[in-house]
Amino acid sequence: MNDRSGRKYRCASPMALALGMLIAPHAAAQPVDPVSPTFGRFYAFGGLALLAPQGNPQLQHEKVGPGVLTGGGVRFSRLLSVEITVLGTIHSMDSPAAAAPAAGTFKDGTLRTDLSTGGLNVGVKFHFPLDRFEPYVGTGVGIYATNFSMTSEASTCQQNCSDTGPRVSSTSYDAGYHAIVGLDYHLRPKDVLVWEFRYLRLKANFNDINLGNVNAGGGLLWAGYRRYF
C-alpha cells in the first residue's frame, strides 16, 4: 500500500466513525415494528378482569365481579391483527323472588345467587403504533354460556348447611358481541403489558325460571401480559 492510499484510509476511518454516531441514535429511535423478523407475527396473552354488569330490572344489586381472559392472535401487519379469546366472569346479586324455591323449603336469608358467563370469541383489532406505546381498537363476536345459580340452606339443617337446601339453576347459550379499546406498552419487542376496556353485549334467556331475557354482559376492565413469538 503506497502513502497516498494509507492517507485515504486514515481519513476515511474518522468519517465512518462520525457517520455511525449520527445514524445510531436515529435507528434506536425508530418505532417498534410488530411484524419485523425479530418481533414475530403470533402472540399469546392472558390477564385478570373486573366486570361491571350491565344491569337488569328483574335483578337487584348486581355487584362488580372478577373475570379472566386468555387467548392468542396473529399480527398481519403493523395496523391489523385477528385474535381468539376465552373469557370467563362471575358476579353475585340479590336473589330474585321470581326464581326462588317455595317458601318453607329453605332457611330465610340463606339464598345466594350468582351469574357466571364463559365463552369463546373472535375479534379484529386496529393498531396505532407509537414507539413503545400502542393504542388499539377492535370488535368481535362469540358464543357464550351463561349460568344462573341460586343456592340455599335446608330448613332442617343444623351445621355445615351451605348449599343443602333447594337449588335453582339454568344455562343459556347465546351469541354475544364486543367492542374494545386498549393500550399496549412494549417492555421489550416481544414482551408487552396490556390494559384494555371491553364492552360485551350479551343477552341470556331464562324463561324457564321466570326471569325472561337477562343482560349477561357489561364492561370489563382487564390488565395482563402479551407475548409475541
Helices and strands as residue ranges (DSSP letters): H 3-28, E 42-53, E 65-75, E 80-93, G 97-99, E 112-127, E 133-151, E 168-188, E 191-206, G 207-209, E 212-215, E 218-228
